[in-house]
Amino acid sequence: MPIVVDAPREEWAARGLALAARIRQELAPHALAVEHIGSTSIPGMPAKPIFDLQVSVADLDAPLDGPLELLGMSRGRHVHDHVPAGLTDDPGRWVKRIWTGEGVNLHVRLAGSPNERLALLFRDWFRAHPAAVPAYGAFKTALARALSGVPDDIGEYSDVKDPVVDLVIVVAEAWATATGWSVTRTP
């Protein structure tokens, strides 16, 4: 299935917040926070028309399958995130669970884990640096176009995009240190 990167839409922010509120309600009390993350959460960012939400939990084995299946979501096979280049971190610290539904990718990560932090830092850095959005958006659009028709194009798309995300995170980490940024979760 070809990857489509759409022009940014103003309604993405409100839709992401509404989806997060609904998931938060359905997964209580297991969800410590539910955040709208990824490109649709960044004003002006071109994105696949899929909403990424992050659920922060104290236990990855929390009983989420039932409520999520009732919402029409199915559990995916992906069980960990890419460890950024240059880190010698144990990949076991980057575990997650993922569920997918119509237009939604739900990333369930341990509260306080490095992958939970990275998703929020990536989002917040771009929100604080809107001048960087067009360049990253152009990269994603060109990549989707270049991979059009490639078998397993979503896997290829992620593999090519990961090192670019790693570059963004290097700059974002310096910004986080300079500004005192820290993870703040929406309960």
PyMOL commands that set and color helices and strands:
alter all, ss='L'
color gray80, all
select helices_A, chain A and resi 11-27+39-41+65-70+91-94+114-128+130-146+153-179
alter helices_A, ss='H'
color red, helices_A
select strands_A, chain A and resi 33-37+51-57+74-75+97-101+104-110
alter strands_A, ss='S'
color yellow, strands_A
deselect
rebuild
show_as cartoon
